[in-house]
Amino acid sequence: MFANKVRAAFEEGCIDEKLKGALLAINRLRNKLAHELHFRVTFDDAFTLVKEAARAGIDFSDDTIHIDRTKSEEWYGTQGVLTEVISNTFQHLVWENEATFTKDEIGSFLG
């Protein structure tokens, strides 16, 4: 289970408490989508997630996405925020563990 892997990564010191929280929040949202037939992600769900990701150190090219709820909704919408959270979190994890991968692997992940 993904949540167990996140907890194990935390226990091994691979990720900190804030990143653990952000990854578990992503997992909770994913589980709702997968297991609740009529669940729909709202902008509030997405904005809560992007704020948690930013607190965990995930970088965004435009801080508006996690600072200004009104502009974030107008400029990015639910789908845009979720796309940014997932892709930026993945990039963060790759770069934080850069020594684990070859340059070719990193290029294929992020290319």
All heavy atoms as an XYZ file, in Angstrom:
891
protein
N       0.838     -1.186      0.000
C       0.000      0.000      0.000
C       0.885      1.252      0.000
O       1.919      1.294      0.673
C      -0.911      0.005      1.218
C      -2.002     -1.053      1.154
S      -3.074     -1.105      2.631
C      -3.461      0.582      2.926
N       0.447      2.241     -0.738
C       1.216      3.469     -0.856
C       1.425      4.142      0.501
O       2.522      4.598      0.811
C       0.517      4.431     -1.829
C       1.269      5.696     -2.056
C       2.400      5.714     -2.856
C       0.859      6.882     -1.465
C       3.108      6.885     -3.073
C       1.552      8.057     -1.665
C       2.681      8.063     -2.476
N       0.392      4.200      1.312
C       0.514      4.850      2.622
C       1.596      4.182      3.470
O       2.358      4.869      4.169
C      -0.827      4.829      3.353
N       1.694      2.866      3.400
C       2.737      2.161      4.150
C       4.125      2.507      3.625
O       5.078      2.624      4.397
C       2.515      0.649      4.093
C       1.296      0.222      4.874
O       0.834      0.919      5.773
N       0.762     -0.932      4.520
N       4.242      2.671      2.320
C       5.533      3.052      1.732
C       5.933      4.459      2.159
O       7.103      4.724      2.443
C       5.469      2.943      0.214
C       5.353      1.516     -0.257
C       5.161      1.425     -1.745
C       4.955     -0.043     -2.129
N       4.643     -0.205     -3.533
N       4.957      5.357      2.228
C       5.235      6.720      2.688
C       5.703      6.691      4.133
O       6.699      7.337      4.484
C       3.994      7.631      2.523
C       4.195      8.965      3.213
C       3.666      7.818      1.042
N       5.013      5.949      4.967
C       5.405      5.852      6.376
C       6.791      5.234      6.517
O       7.597      5.676      7.337
C       4.357      5.071      7.156
C       3.064      5.830      7.327
C       2.041      5.073      8.176
N       0.771      5.741      8.103
C      -0.240      5.357      7.311
N      -0.122      4.294      6.529
N      -1.365      6.027      7.292
N       7.095      4.220      5.712
C       8.417      3.592      5.757
C       9.493      4.580      5.315
O      10.566      4.643      5.930
C       8.438      2.345      4.880
N       9.216      5.362      4.282
C      10.179      6.369      3.824
C      10.435      7.397      4.914
O      11.575      7.833      5.123
C       9.667      7.048      2.552
N       9.403      7.762      5.639
C       9.555      8.692      6.755
C      10.402      8.064      7.868
O      11.330      8.688      8.381
C       8.182      9.111      7.291
C       8.259      9.917      8.546
C       8.707     11.228      8.512
C       7.908      9.361      9.760
C       8.801     11.980      9.677
C       7.988     10.106     10.928
C       8.433     11.415     10.886
N      10.083      6.830      8.229
C      10.814      6.150      9.298
C      12.293      5.960      8.948
O      13.143      5.985      9.833
C      10.156      4.807      9.608
C       8.820      4.962     10.295
C       8.024      3.675     10.382
O       8.552      2.591     10.051
O       6.840      3.750     10.779
N      12.591      5.804      7.677
C      13.982      5.646      7.230
C      14.694      6.988      7.064
O      15.877      7.028      6.740
C      14.029      4.875      5.908
C      13.622      3.432      6.026
C      14.591      2.618      6.864
O      15.819      2.801      6.740
O      14.113      1.790      7.664
N      13.967      8.085      7.257
C      14.566      9.408      7.135
C      14.673      9.907      5.704
O      15.372     10.885      5.438
N      13.975      9.260      4.787
C      14.022      9.665      3.375
C      13.168     10.899      3.102
O      13.436     11.636      2.154
C      13.555      8.524      2.481
S      14.561      7.039      2.614
N      12.130     11.087      3.898
C      11.253     12.255      3.763
C      10.975     12.797      5.161
O      11.068     12.068      6.151
C       9.927     11.926      3.034
C       9.124     10.861      3.796
C      10.187     11.504      1.593
C       7.747     10.587      3.228
N      10.628     14.086      5.222
C      10.318     14.675      6.522
C       8.817     14.595      6.805
O       8.027     14.137      5.981
C      10.848     16.106      6.616
C      10.185     17.078      5.650
O       9.092     16.784      5.102
O      10.766     18.159      5.432
N       8.451     15.060      7.995
C       7.049     14.990      8.454
C       6.104     15.741      7.518
O       5.010     15.264      7.215
C       6.953     15.559      9.871
C       5.576     15.443     10.484
C       5.230     14.035     10.947
O       6.123     13.325     11.415
O       4.054     13.658     10.826
N       6.512     16.912      7.039
C       5.634     17.708      6.169
C       5.417     17.026      4.828
O       4.293     17.001      4.312
C       6.214     19.102      5.980
C       6.120     19.952      7.228
C       6.726     21.313      7.012
C       6.673     22.128      8.283
N       7.297     23.437      8.130
N       6.484     16.475      4.246
C       6.321     15.779      2.971
C       5.499     14.509      3.153
O       4.664     14.171      2.316
C       7.683     15.467      2.341
C       7.647     14.880      0.937
C       6.818     15.725     -0.022
C       9.059     14.706      0.403
N       5.704     13.833      4.260
C       4.880     12.658      4.580
C       3.407     13.057      4.596
O       2.568     12.390      3.993
C       5.280     12.077      5.936
C       4.400     10.950      6.419
C       4.824     10.516      7.826
C       3.619     10.185      8.642
N       3.916      9.997     10.057
N       3.093     14.168      5.258
C       1.707     14.632      5.322
C       1.139     14.954      3.956
O      -0.011     14.611      3.651
N       1.932     15.610      3.112
C       1.467     15.959      1.770
C       1.215     14.702      0.939
O       0.199     14.596      0.240
C       2.476     16.873      1.080
N       2.132     13.744      1.012
C       1.959     12.512      0.242
C       0.753     11.711      0.728
O       0.009     11.145     -0.082
C       3.227     11.660      0.321
C       4.437     12.235     -0.406
C       5.690     11.443     -0.056
C       4.215     12.276     -1.904
N       0.543     11.685      2.035
C      -0.631     10.980      2.558
C      -1.921     11.699      2.183
O      -2.943     11.048      1.931
C      -0.514     10.797      4.073
C       0.579      9.819      4.521
C       0.688      9.806      6.045
C       0.349      8.422      3.965
N      -1.886     13.022      2.097
C      -3.072     13.772      1.662
C      -3.393     13.461      0.200
O      -4.568     13.299     -0.168
C      -2.852     15.272      1.857
N      -2.355     13.395     -0.643
C      -2.565     13.001     -2.046
C      -3.177     11.603     -2.094
O      -4.126     11.345     -2.834
C      -1.234     13.049     -2.828
C      -0.777     14.500     -3.011
C      -1.369     12.351     -4.182
C       0.647     14.648     -3.545
N      -2.663     10.711     -1.276
C      -3.162      9.338     -1.250
C      -4.625      9.269     -0.785
O      -5.420      8.510     -1.354
C      -2.273      8.484     -0.342
C      -2.612      7.017     -0.426
O      -2.604      6.437     -1.503
N      -2.913      6.414      0.715
N      -4.975     10.053      0.216
C      -6.368     10.054      0.691
C      -7.321     10.507     -0.417
O      -8.393      9.916     -0.621
C      -6.525     10.943      1.920
C      -6.042     10.306      3.211
C      -6.438     11.113      4.437
N      -5.887     12.462      4.422
C      -4.677     12.789      4.864
N      -3.864     11.853      5.338
N      -4.268     14.041      4.832
N      -6.918     11.552     -1.140
C      -7.760     12.046     -2.229
C      -7.875     10.995     -3.335
O      -8.955     10.750     -3.864
C      -7.192     13.358     -2.779
C      -8.083     14.109     -3.758
C      -9.412     14.491     -3.116
C      -7.360     15.363     -4.240
N      -6.769     10.355     -3.640
C      -6.774      9.289     -4.647
C      -7.704      8.154     -4.226
O      -8.466      7.629     -5.029
C      -5.350      8.775     -4.833
C      -5.245      7.614     -5.809
C      -5.150      6.312     -5.002
N      -5.213      5.175     -5.891
C      -5.884      4.074     -5.607
N      -6.535      3.938     -4.491
N      -5.899      3.079     -6.446
N      -7.650      7.781     -2.945
C      -8.502      6.701     -2.455
C      -9.977      7.057     -2.553
O     -10.798      6.203     -2.893
C      -8.130      6.334     -1.025
C      -6.829      5.572     -0.954
O      -6.325      5.069     -1.955
N      -6.247      5.500      0.244
N     -10.317      8.308     -2.254
C     -11.716      8.717     -2.394
C     -12.166      8.595     -3.842
O     -13.261      8.120     -4.126
C     -11.897     10.161     -1.903
C     -11.888     10.288     -0.414
C     -12.134     11.730     -0.008
C     -12.139     11.873      1.496
N     -12.465     13.248      1.916
N     -11.314      9.035     -4.768
C     -11.652      8.936     -6.190
C     -11.832      7.483     -6.616
O     -12.712      7.158     -7.408
C     -10.565      9.591     -7.048
C     -10.590     11.096     -7.094
C      -9.293     11.636     -7.686
C     -11.774     11.582     -7.914
N     -10.973      6.617     -6.090
C     -10.996      5.219     -6.496
C     -12.135      4.423     -5.855
O     -12.630      3.472     -6.458
C      -9.665      4.557     -6.156
N     -12.552      4.816     -4.663
C     -13.466      3.963     -3.903
C     -14.844      4.549     -3.622
O     -15.723      3.818     -3.186
C     -12.812      3.556     -2.575
C     -11.538      2.804     -2.774
N     -11.483      1.527     -3.288
C     -10.247      3.160     -2.550
C     -10.229      1.131     -3.368
N      -9.443      2.100     -2.931
N     -15.026      5.841     -3.845
C     -16.340      6.450     -3.614
C     -16.950      6.797     -4.965
O     -16.499      7.721     -5.644
C     -16.212      7.688     -2.735
C     -15.759      7.379     -1.320
C     -15.632      8.609     -0.445
O     -16.298      9.635     -0.733
O     -14.859      8.556      0.536
N     -17.966      6.047     -5.321
C     -18.558      6.111     -6.655
C     -18.911      7.518     -7.108
O     -18.626      7.901     -8.239
C     -19.799      5.214     -6.699
C     -20.505      5.113     -8.035
C     -19.572      4.530     -9.090
C     -21.758      4.265     -7.891
N     -19.499      8.317     -6.250
C     -19.970      9.643     -6.660
C     -19.073     10.784     -6.184
O     -19.455     11.946     -6.263
C     -21.412      9.863     -6.178
C     -22.363      8.874     -6.772
N     -22.695      8.888     -8.107
C     -23.013      7.820     -6.227
C     -23.531      7.894     -8.359
N     -23.739      7.233     -7.238
N     -17.882     10.460     -5.717
C     -16.980     11.504     -5.237
C     -16.471     12.346     -6.402
O     -16.060     11.826     -7.430
C     -15.795     10.899     -4.487
C     -14.832     11.935     -3.975
C     -15.141     12.680     -2.851
C     -13.638     12.181     -4.628
C     -14.265     13.652     -2.382
C     -12.751     13.142     -4.174
C     -13.072     13.885     -3.040
N     -16.505     13.647     -6.218
C     -15.958     14.596     -7.193
C     -15.029     15.528     -6.441
O     -15.380     16.057     -5.390
C     -17.058     15.410     -7.879
C     -18.020     14.589     -8.710
C     -17.331     13.983     -9.937
N     -18.215     13.149    -10.703
C     -18.200     11.817    -10.694
N     -17.343     11.173     -9.937
N     -19.027     11.118    -11.429
N     -13.847     15.743     -6.974
C     -12.887     16.648     -6.354
C     -13.376     18.071     -6.543
O     -13.690     18.488     -7.659
C     -11.484     16.494     -6.987
C     -10.502     17.452     -6.340
C     -10.997     15.069     -6.863
N     -13.432     18.817     -5.455
C     -13.829     20.218     -5.517
C     -12.570     21.095     -5.555
O     -11.464     20.622     -5.274
C     -14.654     20.615     -4.284
O     -13.811     20.533     -3.123
C     -15.882     19.728     -4.126
N     -12.771     22.357     -5.855
C     -11.625     23.254     -5.812
C     -11.092     23.351     -4.383
O      -9.880     23.437     -4.188
C     -11.954     24.655     -6.348
C     -10.728     25.513     -6.345
C      -9.753     25.359     -7.318
C     -10.505     26.419     -5.323
C      -8.579     26.100     -7.277
C      -9.337     27.168     -5.273
C      -8.377     27.006     -6.262
N     -11.960     23.318     -3.389
C     -11.505     23.350     -1.993
C     -10.572     22.176     -1.694
O      -9.558     22.347     -1.023
C     -12.691     23.336     -1.025
C     -13.428     24.671     -0.983
O     -12.821     25.699     -1.317
O     -14.609     24.657     -0.621
N     -10.913     20.981     -2.209
C     -10.036     19.816     -2.034
C      -8.663     20.090     -2.646
O      -7.630     19.841     -2.029
C     -10.617     18.571     -2.710
C     -11.932     18.096     -2.139
O     -12.128     18.209     -0.909
O     -12.767     17.600     -2.927
N      -8.671     20.594     -3.866
C      -7.418     20.857     -4.590
C      -6.608     21.950     -3.901
O      -5.387     21.831     -3.762
C      -7.719     21.242     -6.036
N      -7.270     23.005     -3.451
C      -6.553     24.113     -2.830
C      -5.950     23.688     -1.486
O      -4.823     24.057     -1.162
C      -7.461     25.333     -2.657
C      -6.717     26.588     -2.312
C      -5.860     27.189     -3.229
C      -6.864     27.180     -1.075
C      -5.159     28.350     -2.913
C      -6.174     28.336     -0.735
C      -5.318     28.926     -1.668
N      -6.675     22.885     -0.729
C      -6.130     22.350      0.521
C      -4.878     21.525      0.236
O      -3.868     21.644      0.932
C      -7.193     21.490      1.239
O      -8.305     22.326      1.577
C      -6.638     20.842      2.484
N      -4.930     20.726     -0.811
C      -3.790     19.885     -1.184
C      -2.588     20.713     -1.616
O      -1.461     20.447     -1.198
C      -4.218     18.946     -2.305
C      -3.385     17.716     -2.544
C      -3.339     16.827     -1.317
C      -3.954     16.945     -3.734
N      -2.802     21.756     -2.418
C      -1.680     22.568     -2.893
C      -1.055     23.361     -1.743
O       0.159     23.542     -1.703
C      -2.070     23.469     -4.079
C      -2.886     24.680     -3.664
C      -0.834     23.921     -4.853
N      -1.866     23.801     -0.789
C      -1.304     24.487      0.375
C      -0.434     23.536      1.189
O       0.642     23.914      1.651
C      -2.412     25.084      1.246
C      -3.072     26.299      0.640
C      -3.979     27.036      1.597
C      -4.944     26.146      2.289
N      -5.898     26.853      3.147
N      -0.899     22.306      1.361
C      -0.120     21.324      2.117
C       1.178     20.980      1.384
O       2.236     20.857      1.999
C      -0.939     20.056      2.367
C      -0.214     19.096      3.254
C      -1.124     18.228      4.100
O      -2.351     18.376      4.041
O      -0.563     17.404      4.835
N       1.116     20.862      0.076
C       2.323     20.582     -0.713
C       3.327     21.730     -0.582
O       4.525     21.499     -0.408
C       1.951     20.351     -2.175
N       2.854     22.950     -0.645
C       3.749     24.109     -0.514
C       4.399     24.132      0.868
O       5.599     24.401      0.987
C       2.980     25.401     -0.773
N       3.638     23.831      1.917
C       4.201     23.767      3.277
C       5.270     22.684      3.382
O       6.188     22.777      4.186
C       3.107     23.504      4.311
C       2.317     24.723      4.701
C       1.455     24.471      5.939
N       0.486     23.419      5.763
C      -0.740     23.569      5.278
N      -1.145     24.766      4.907
N      -1.553     22.542      5.152
N       5.145     21.647      2.543
C       6.104     20.538      2.564
C       7.349     20.836      1.737
O       8.238     20.005      1.648
C       5.431     19.261      2.050
N       7.389     22.022      1.126
C       8.582     22.389      0.361
C       8.494     22.135     -1.126
O       9.487     22.285     -1.835
N       7.327     21.761     -1.605
C       7.152     21.572     -3.042
C       7.143     22.958     -3.685
O       6.407     23.843     -3.245
C       5.830     20.830     -3.362
C       5.725     19.516     -2.590
C       5.670     20.641     -4.862
C       6.836     18.532     -2.808
N       7.980     23.136     -4.690
C       8.080     24.432     -5.376
C       7.038     24.536     -6.480
O       6.773     23.558     -7.183
C       9.465     24.605     -6.003
C      10.539     24.824     -4.966
O      10.255     25.483     -3.944
O      11.665     24.339     -5.178
N       6.518     25.732     -6.630
C       5.603     26.053     -7.721
C       6.130     27.296     -8.411
O       6.618     28.215     -7.752
C       4.181     26.291     -7.180
C       3.587     25.058     -6.564
C       3.687     24.835     -5.204
C       2.958     24.101     -7.348
C       3.172     23.687     -4.624
C       2.442     22.949     -6.783
C       2.547     22.742     -5.413
N       6.053     27.333     -9.726
C       6.599     28.472    -10.468
C       5.827     29.751    -10.178
O       6.346     30.846    -10.353
C       6.605     28.188    -11.975
O       5.293     27.930    -12.428
N       4.593     29.610     -9.724
C       3.762     30.766     -9.389
C       3.146     30.521     -8.012
O       2.278     29.668     -7.861
C       2.670     30.946    -10.449
C       1.718     32.084    -10.144
O       1.962     32.854     -9.190
O       0.714     32.205    -10.872
N       3.617     31.259     -7.019
C       3.124     31.064     -5.653
C       1.639     31.410     -5.491
O       1.020     30.996     -4.517
C       3.951     31.881     -4.659
C       5.330     31.281     -4.444
O       5.502     30.070     -4.678
O       6.245     32.021     -4.049
N       1.079     32.107     -6.456
C      -0.352     32.419     -6.411
C      -1.178     31.155     -6.267
O      -2.213     31.151     -5.609
C      -0.784     33.165     -7.691
O       0.005     34.338     -7.826
C      -2.251     33.544     -7.665
N      -0.695     30.063     -6.850
C      -1.444     28.813     -6.858
C      -1.774     28.321     -5.450
O      -2.798     27.694     -5.229
C      -0.709     27.727     -7.681
C      -1.656     26.599     -8.053
C       0.522     27.216     -6.955
C      -1.122     25.657     -9.097
N      -0.931     28.654     -4.474
C      -1.204     28.177     -3.113
C      -1.420     29.310     -2.105
O      -1.772     29.047     -0.968
C      -0.091     27.247     -2.613
C       1.249     27.887     -2.497
N       1.658     28.555     -1.374
C       2.267     27.970     -3.374
C       2.881     29.005     -1.562
N       3.271     28.667     -2.769
N      -1.250     30.548     -2.542
C      -1.401     31.680     -1.618
C      -2.751     32.382     -1.764
O      -3.389     32.729     -0.771
C      -0.254     32.695     -1.824
C       1.061     32.064     -1.382
C      -0.516     33.993     -1.078
C       2.280     32.913     -1.668
N      -3.189     32.588     -2.993
C      -4.407     33.360     -3.253
C      -5.494     32.437     -3.799
O      -5.496     32.105     -4.986
C      -4.094     34.488     -4.235
C      -5.247     35.442     -4.447
O      -6.410     34.990     -4.488
O      -4.976     36.645     -4.598
N      -6.420     32.040     -2.940
C      -7.450     31.087     -3.328
C      -8.267     31.567     -4.521
O      -8.528     30.804     -5.450
C      -8.376     30.809     -2.143
C      -9.349     29.696     -2.434
C     -10.523     29.664     -1.468
N     -11.378     28.547     -1.738
C     -12.183     28.442     -2.790
N     -12.237     29.392     -3.695
N     -12.935     27.368     -2.970
N      -8.674     32.825     -4.513
C      -9.527     33.347     -5.578
C      -8.817     33.306     -6.929
O      -9.363     32.814     -7.922
C      -9.969     34.789     -5.250
O     -10.681     34.766     -4.001
C     -10.866     35.350     -6.331
N      -7.599     33.820     -6.969
C      -6.846     33.813     -8.232
C      -6.472     32.396     -8.639
O      -6.465     32.065     -9.821
C      -5.598     34.681     -8.116
C      -5.915     36.158     -8.113
C      -4.647     36.985     -8.046
C      -5.006     38.472     -8.020
N      -3.821     39.300     -7.781
N      -6.150     31.561     -7.684
C      -5.806     30.181     -7.990
C      -6.974     29.477     -8.680
O      -6.791     28.788     -9.682
C      -5.421     29.442     -6.712
O      -5.055     28.123     -6.983
N      -8.155     29.688     -8.160
C      -9.333     29.063     -8.770
C      -9.582     29.625    -10.163
O      -9.875     28.885    -11.103
C     -10.563     29.262     -7.886
C     -11.793     28.541     -8.401
C     -12.938     28.561     -7.423
O     -12.969     29.428     -6.525
O     -13.815     27.689     -7.555
N      -9.448     30.939    -10.301
C      -9.688     31.592    -11.592
C      -8.625     31.195    -12.624
O      -8.943     30.888    -13.765
C      -9.680     33.109    -11.402
C      -9.902     33.903    -12.669
C      -9.795     35.400    -12.431
O      -9.991     35.857    -11.288
O      -9.498     36.111    -13.402
N      -7.368     31.229    -12.224
C      -6.265     31.007    -13.166
C      -5.984     29.535    -13.442
O      -5.580     29.174    -14.537
C      -4.987     31.658    -12.656
C      -5.028     33.152    -12.567
C      -6.030     33.998    -12.982
C      -4.021     34.000    -12.003
N      -5.707     35.297    -12.707
C      -4.475     35.339    -12.106
C      -2.795     33.758    -11.412
C      -3.731     36.419    -11.658
C      -2.050     34.834    -10.966
C      -2.514     36.157    -11.088
N      -6.148     28.679    -12.429
C      -5.769     27.272    -12.570
C      -6.960     26.315    -12.564
O      -6.929     25.299    -13.240
C      -4.797     26.861    -11.456
C      -3.479     27.583    -11.540
C      -3.248     28.740    -10.797
C      -2.463     27.126    -12.364
C      -2.041     29.415    -10.872
C      -1.256     27.798    -12.458
C      -1.048     28.944    -11.704
O       0.143     29.615    -11.786
N      -7.951     26.611    -11.741
C      -9.074     25.694    -11.600
C      -8.659     24.414    -10.889
O      -7.486     24.199    -10.585
N      -9.615     23.573    -10.651
C      -9.367     22.329     -9.924
C      -8.361     21.448    -10.653
O      -7.373     20.983    -10.066
C     -10.689     21.553     -9.717
O     -11.616     22.397     -9.031
C     -10.472     20.278     -8.924
N      -8.577     21.236    -11.933
C      -7.698     20.344    -12.694
C      -6.274     20.886    -12.778
O      -5.305     20.144    -12.620
C      -8.250     20.120    -14.092
C      -7.423     19.139    -14.896
C      -8.045     18.815    -16.234
O      -9.221     19.065    -16.469
N      -7.256     18.248    -17.124
N      -6.131     22.172    -12.991
C      -4.800     22.772    -13.077
C      -4.035     22.661    -11.776
O      -2.833     22.361    -11.773
N      -4.713     22.907    -10.671
C      -4.053     22.801     -9.362
C      -3.619     21.364     -9.114
O      -2.480     21.106     -8.701
C      -4.971     23.316     -8.228
C      -4.402     22.967     -6.860
C      -5.168     24.819     -8.348
N      -4.507     20.408     -9.366
C      -4.150     19.007     -9.151
C      -2.982     18.578    -10.039
O      -2.075     17.872     -9.583
C      -5.356     18.100     -9.400
C      -6.491     18.220     -8.392
C      -7.667     17.348     -8.820
C      -6.025     17.862     -6.993
N      -2.984     19.028    -11.281
C      -1.887     18.710    -12.196
C      -0.568     19.252    -11.663
O       0.460     18.552    -11.661
C      -2.172     19.277    -13.599
O      -3.363     18.666    -14.108
C      -1.023     19.019    -14.556
N      -0.583     20.488    -11.187
C       0.632     21.099    -10.636
C       1.108     20.361     -9.385
O       2.298     20.131     -9.211
C       0.385     22.571    -10.310
C       0.245     23.451    -11.534
C       1.556     23.673    -12.259
O       2.577     23.924    -11.589
O       1.560     23.587    -13.489
N       0.187     20.020     -8.512
C       0.568     19.323     -7.277
C       1.216     17.987     -7.599
O       2.302     17.675     -7.088
C      -0.650     19.113     -6.343
C      -0.311     18.142     -5.211
C      -1.121     20.428     -5.772
N       0.589     17.201     -8.447
C       1.110     15.868     -8.747
C       2.451     15.957     -9.469
O       3.424     15.307     -9.079
C       0.092     15.050     -9.581
C      -1.220     14.854     -8.803
C       0.699     13.711    -10.007
C      -1.090     14.152     -7.478
N       2.536     16.768    -10.510
C       3.787     16.830    -11.272
C       4.914     17.457    -10.459
O       6.051     16.965    -10.487
C       3.590     17.563    -12.597
O       3.235     18.907    -12.388
N       4.635     18.507     -9.713
C       5.689     19.150     -8.931
C       6.142     18.285     -7.759
O       7.320     18.282     -7.406
C       5.241     20.528     -8.461
C       5.125     21.507     -9.604
O       4.996     21.130    -10.762
N       5.153     22.793     -9.298
N       5.217     17.538     -7.167
C       5.592     16.622     -6.095
C       6.482     15.515     -6.639
O       7.502     15.167     -6.040
C       4.342     16.041     -5.403
O       3.569     17.118     -4.868
C       4.716     15.078     -4.293
N       6.123     14.974     -7.793
C       6.947     13.938     -8.413
C       8.351     14.471     -8.716
O       9.355     13.827     -8.388
C       6.282     13.421     -9.691
C       7.098     12.391    -10.406
C       7.202     11.099     -9.895
C       7.779     12.704    -11.569
C       7.971     10.144    -10.543
C       8.554     11.757    -12.220
C       8.646     10.469    -11.712
N       8.426     15.649     -9.305
C       9.724     16.248     -9.600
C      10.542     16.458     -8.324
O      11.745     16.189     -8.286
C       9.552     17.576    -10.332
C       9.083     17.421    -11.750
C       8.873     18.755    -12.434
O       9.570     19.712    -12.155
N       7.898     18.808    -13.324
N       9.883     16.926     -7.292
C      10.553     17.137     -6.009
C      11.163     15.829     -5.495
O      12.315     15.801     -5.061
C       9.552     17.707     -4.998
C      10.108     17.921     -3.640
N      10.771     19.067     -3.286
C      10.112     17.131     -2.536
C      11.159     18.985     -2.025
N      10.762     17.819     -1.547
N      10.385     14.764     -5.548
C      10.867     13.472     -5.067
C      12.039     12.962     -5.904
O      13.003     12.420     -5.359
C       9.734     12.446     -5.068
C       8.656     12.673     -4.012
C       7.453     11.779     -4.286
C       9.210     12.420     -2.624
N      11.980     13.164     -7.208
C      13.088     12.737     -8.071
C      14.346     13.512     -7.727
O      15.412     12.935     -7.518
C      12.726     12.899     -9.564
C      13.960     12.733    -10.446
C      11.652     11.895     -9.962
N      14.246     14.843     -7.636
C      15.437     15.651     -7.370
C      15.966     15.437     -5.957
O      17.176     15.482     -5.743
C      15.177     17.125     -7.647
C      15.033     17.396     -9.119
C      13.945     17.898     -9.748
C      16.008     17.148    -10.143
N      14.177     17.972    -11.101
C      15.434     17.521    -11.378
C      17.298     16.630    -10.148
C      16.108     17.407    -12.585
C      17.983     16.507    -11.361
C      17.384     16.902    -12.558
N      15.092     15.200     -5.000
C      15.546     14.922     -3.638
C      16.313     13.602     -3.556
O      17.090     13.400     -2.632
C      14.358     14.887     -2.672
C      13.768     16.234     -2.370
C      14.677     17.080     -1.498
O      15.119     16.602     -0.444
O      14.945     18.234     -1.895
N      16.055     12.726     -4.505
C      16.695     11.411     -4.520
C      17.558     11.236     -5.767
O      17.741     10.125     -6.256
C      15.631     10.312     -4.430
C      14.884     10.394     -3.126
O      15.411     10.014     -2.097
N      13.680     10.935     -3.156
N      18.094     12.324     -6.231
C      18.866     12.356     -7.476
C      19.996     11.320     -7.504
O      20.257     10.701     -8.538
C      19.432     13.761     -7.651
C      20.213     13.994     -8.893
C      20.696     15.427     -9.001
O      20.564     16.214     -8.036
O      21.219     15.752    -10.068
N      20.641     11.104     -6.386
C      21.764     10.164     -6.337
C      21.332      8.727     -6.607
O      22.157      7.881     -6.958
C      22.457     10.248     -4.978
N      20.058      8.452     -6.467
C      19.523      7.105     -6.665
C      19.394      6.746     -8.148
O      19.358      5.580     -8.503
C      18.135      6.998     -6.001
O      18.257      7.402     -4.641
C      17.574      5.606     -6.047
N      19.317      7.779     -8.998
C      19.019      7.562    -10.408
C      20.171      7.997    -11.302
O      20.949      8.873    -10.941
C      17.773      8.373    -10.812
C      16.587      8.132     -9.935
C      16.140      9.102     -9.057
C      15.904      6.916     -9.984
C      15.045      8.889     -8.243
C      14.808      6.699     -9.170
C      14.369      7.683     -8.302
N      20.235      7.411    -12.498
C      21.178      7.885    -13.505
C      20.592      9.127    -14.166
O      19.381      9.384    -14.067
C      21.417      6.818    -14.592
O      20.203      6.639    -15.346
C      21.878      5.494    -13.996
N      21.421      9.874    -14.860
C      20.937     11.056    -15.588
C      19.903     10.654    -16.639
O      18.926     11.361    -16.852
C      22.098     11.805    -16.250
C      23.082     12.398    -15.274
C      22.498     13.599    -14.577
C      23.567     14.222    -13.685
N      23.021     15.004    -12.627
N      20.106      9.512    -17.291
C      19.148      9.041    -18.294
C      17.795      8.740    -17.660
O      16.756      9.045    -18.237
C      19.675      7.804    -19.016
C      20.811      8.115    -19.969
O      20.966      9.291    -20.368
O      21.552      7.171    -20.325
N      17.821      8.123    -16.487
C      16.562      7.824    -15.796
C      15.837      9.118    -15.429
O      14.628      9.233    -15.647
C      16.815      6.991    -14.539
C      17.218      5.563    -14.831
C      17.643      4.807    -13.597
O      18.288      5.413    -12.686
O      17.355      3.599    -13.546
N      16.568     10.070    -14.901
C      15.954     11.356    -14.536
C      15.360     12.006    -15.778
O      14.228     12.496    -15.756
C      16.956     12.271    -13.826
C      17.286     11.709    -12.446
C      16.400     13.698    -13.700
C      18.385     12.428    -11.716
N      16.107     11.974    -16.870
C      15.611     12.550    -18.115
C      14.347     11.864    -18.597
O      13.408     12.519    -19.052
N      14.289     10.546    -18.456
C      13.085      9.825    -18.898
C      11.914     10.091    -17.967
O      10.767     10.158    -18.396
C      13.343      8.325    -19.022
O      13.526      7.732    -17.765
N      12.181     10.263    -16.669
C      11.104     10.567    -15.717
C      10.507     11.930    -15.981
O       9.303     12.122    -15.920
C      11.616     10.561    -14.271
C      12.102      9.249    -13.754
C      13.062      9.206    -12.760
C      11.600      8.038    -14.222
C      13.529      7.999    -12.251
C      12.049      6.830    -13.721
C      13.023      6.817    -12.735
N      11.376     12.903    -16.206
C      10.940     14.301    -16.287
C      10.783     14.804    -17.707
O      10.314     15.920    -17.903
C      11.913     15.195    -15.515
C      12.116     14.822    -14.042
C      13.133     15.743    -13.407
C      10.806     14.845    -13.291
N      11.178     14.008    -18.668
C      11.153     14.421    -20.066
C       9.821     14.367    -20.657
O       9.166     15.062    -21.252
